[in-house]
Amino acid sequence: MDLALVLVGIALLYGGGEALVRGSVRLARAVGLSPLVIGLTVVSFGTSTPELASTLAATLRGAPAVAFGNVVGSNIANIGLILGCTALVWPLATQARFLRREVPFMLAASGLLFPLAVDGRIGRVEGLFLFLLLVAFLAYLLAGVRDAGPLTRQEFETEYGGTRRGPWGALALVLLGLALLFTGAEALIHGGLSLARKFGISERVIGLSLVALGTSLPELAASIVAALKKEGDIVLGNLIGSNIFNVLCILGITAFVRPVEVDWLASWPDLVVMLALSALIWPFLATRLKLERWEGFLLLSGYVVYMAILFS
């Protein structure tokens, strides 16, 4: 029954995330946002909503180790598993100069968790601080959109352009997505916690692995599809943006709702892995503005080794 709850929860999170992203994109088109802005903001946030739903559910259920582990584990999975697998499917080329400006911001947001978590607690003031940093990041990102070249704009236009439709169907999709996300998060957290207690697995490990992997499915699906279309800018924009949203938005909102307790002695190695994998992206992209297959294999290998050590 617990395993069934986990699988149902993952399925509902995936369906909810997909519905929310599609509905949000249509709403954004209805109000006149450009495809480039939609891809870098609306889609990045939408694919992070499963993490938000499950992190809030874990925190409100009194499982802070699952909540914190989900944020860190999702970021590790985004870079190691999803970006690694995607680059193996098709080498990711990028023409977008602003993506190179996003990577340092992702590294800064990841590194910020060290001083915030070292005292064992991320409180409401710190959560508000993270969220305000998100607002600053979005302003910085939108200011850099004008630097995007024509090839980049065309890529996002093809993916997120389409015909503008009425807002009511889009709003219905958003509401359906939110309902599925809420239900799926409850099922995933309830089943995951029960499995952890039954098999003697720590809540931290469950958050870093099972919950993080389940909530990362929207990113995995979107990235594989974009890679097959040879849309490297979209893949990198979504994943890097999602990692920034996970730290600044998901953890920020969660800590503001209820302070998140952190087991610093157990969690600092996970933060090191997250920062190390994220740091690899910079030199990879700086070489030829391309993530090659061997580099994707290196990222994926790092994720597999980390999971093996985690469960050992």
N, C-alpha and C positions, 0 to 999 in steps of 0.2 A: 504493500500500500504506500509506503514512504517513497519507494523508487517511482511508483506510478505518479505520485504527487509531483515529484521533481520533473519527470518527463512532461506531464501536463503543464506544469508551470513554465518550463522552457518553451513549449509550443505556444502557449498563450502570450508569453513575452515577445516571442518572435513575431507572431501575428499582430500583436498590439503595436510593436515598434514599426512594423511595415505600414500598418494603417495610419498611424500617427504621422509618419514621414510623408506618405503620399498625400494625406489631407492637408498637412502643413505646407507642403510645396504648392498645392493648388490654391490655398488661401493666400500664400505669399505672391503667387502670380496674379491673383485677383486684385490685390492692392497695388500692383505695379512694381514689385521688386525685381531687379535684374536676375537672370539665371546665375550669374557669377556670385552675387551676394547670397542667393538662396543656397547654392551649393556649399558655400564656406560657412554659413551660419545656421540656417534652418535645418539642413540635413545633418550637419555635425551634432547639433543639439538633439534632433529627433532620434538619431541612432544611439544616443547616450541615455534616452529615457528609460530603457530597461534597467540600467544601472541605478538611476535615480529611484525608480519604484522599489527595487529590491533592497537598496541601501536604506531607504526610509523605513521599509517594512522590518528589516533586521534591527534597526535602531529602536523602533517603537516596540519590538518584541523583547528588548533587553539583550540583544546579541551584538554588542559593539564590535567584537572581533570579526564577525561575519561582514558587518557594514564596512569597516576599514579595509579588510582583506579584499572585499569585492572591488573597491575603487582601485587599489594597488594592483590586484590580480588582473582586472580588466585592462589596465594600461600595459601590463606585461604581455597579456595575450594579444592586444592590438598590434604591438610591435613585433614580438617574437613569433607568435602563431599566425596571425592574420596577414601582416605585411610580409612575413617570410613565405607563407604559402602562396600569396598573390604574386610575389616576384618570381616564384618558381613556375607559376602558370604562364606569366609573360613579363619580361623585364620592363620595369616601370620608368619611362622617360618623362621628364617634366620640363615645361617651358616657363613655368611661373616663378618669377623672381620673389614674389611675396611669400612663397612657401619656404624659402630659405630664411625669411625673417620669422616665420612661425616656429621653426625648430628651436632657436634659442629661447623663445618664450615658453615652449613646452619643457625644455630643460630647466628653466628658472622655476616654473610651477612645480615640477617634480622635486627639485632641490629644496623648495620652500617647505615641503612636508617634514624635513629633518628637524629644523628648529621648532616647528609647530607641534610636532608629536613627541619631542624628547622629554617633555614633562608628564607624559602619559595621558594627556587630555587635550582635545581640540574643542574649545568652548564657543559660546555664541558670538563673542566679539571677534574671535579668529575666523569663525564662519562668515560673518559679515564682511570681514576684511578680504577673504577669498572671493566672495561674490563681487565686491567692488573692483577687485583686480580683473574679474571677468568683464565687467563693463568697460574698463580701460582697454582691455585686450580687443574687444569688439570694435571700439572706436579706432584703435590703431590698425586693425585689420581692414576695416572699411575704408580708411584713408589710403591704404596701400593698394586697394583694388584698381585704382586708376592706372597703376603701373603695369597691369596685366597686358600682355601682348595679344594680338589678334587671334593667334592659334589657341591660346588658353581660353579666350572669350568664346570662340567657336565651339570648343569642347564642352563647355558648360551650357552653352545655348542648345546644343544638340541633346544633352542629357536632361536639362531642366527647363527648356523653353516651352515647347508645346503650345497648344491653344488655350487661351484664358477661358475659364468656365465660371459659372455662378458659384457663389460662396457657400450655398446651403448644403450641397452634396459634400463639399470639402469639410465643412463644419461637422457633418454627421460622421465622416471618417475619423476626424480628430477625437470626437466623443467616444466612438467605438474603440479606437486605439487606447484611450485612457482607461476605459473600463476593462479591456483585456489586460492591460499592463498591471492594473491594481490587483485583479484576480490572479494573474500569473505570478506576480511577486509574492503574494500571500502563500500560494501553493508551493512555490520553489523554496521559500525560506522555511516554511513549516516542515516540508519533506526533508530538506537538507539538514536542518537541525536534528530531526529525529534520526536520520541516518548517522550523523556524527556521534550522537549519544549511543546508538546501538553498537557501532563498530569501534568506539573509543577514539575517534578522530577528533582533533581539536577544531573548534569553531574557526580559528584562524585559517587552517588548511582548507576547510570546506569553502570559506569565503574566497580564498586565493585560487581555488581550482574549480570546483563544481559550479558555484554560483557565478564566478567571474566568467567562466566559459559559456554558461547558459545565457548570460546577459550580453555577451559579445556576438551572438549569432547574427543580429542585423548587420553589424559591421562586416562580418565574414561574408555573408551573402552579397551585400552591396559591392564589396571589394572584388570578389571573384568575377561578378558580372561586368564590372567596370574594366577589370584587367583583360577580359576576353574581348572587350571593345577597344582595347589599347588606350584607355583613358587614364594615363598615369597621374595627371594633375588632380583628377577627382579622387582617386584612391588615396593619394598622399594627403590631400586636403581634408578628406573625411577622417582619416585615422589620426593625423596630427591634431586636428581640431577636436576630435572626440577625446583624446587624452587630456587636452587642456580643459575641456568642459568637465571631464570626470573629476579633476582636482578642484577647479575653481567653482564650478556650479554645483555638481552633485554633492561633494563633500562640504562645500560652503553652505548650501541650503540645509543639508542634513544636520550639520553642527549647530546651525542657527535654530532649527526646530528642537533638537535635543543634543546637548554636548556629547561628543563621541569619545569614549574611553579607549586608550591605545596601550597595548602591552609593548612598551618600547624595546625591551630586551629580546622579545621574540620577533618583532616586526622590522627592526632596522636592517637585517639582511635582505628582506624583501624590497625595501626601499632602495638599497644599493643595486639590486638586480634591475629594478625598474629604471633607475637613472642610467645604469651602464648600457642597457639595451637602447634606451632613448638616445644616448650620446653617440651610438654607432651610426645613427641616421645622418648626422651632420657630415662626417667625412665621406660616407657613401654617396651622398647627393652632391657634395662639393667637387668630386672628381670629374664626372662627365654629365652631371645633372641626370643620372640614371642609376636605378637600383638593379644590378645584374642578378642573374639566377644564383651565382655562387654566393653573393651577398645575402640573398633571400635564404639560401640553405644555411648560412652561418647564423642568421637570426633564428630560424626554426630550430636549429640544433641547440642553441642557447636555451630556448624555451623548453625543449624536451629534457635537457640535462637539469634545468631548474625544477621541473615537475618531479623528476626522478629523485632528486635530493630532498624535495619537500615531503614526499611520501615515505622516503626511507627513514 
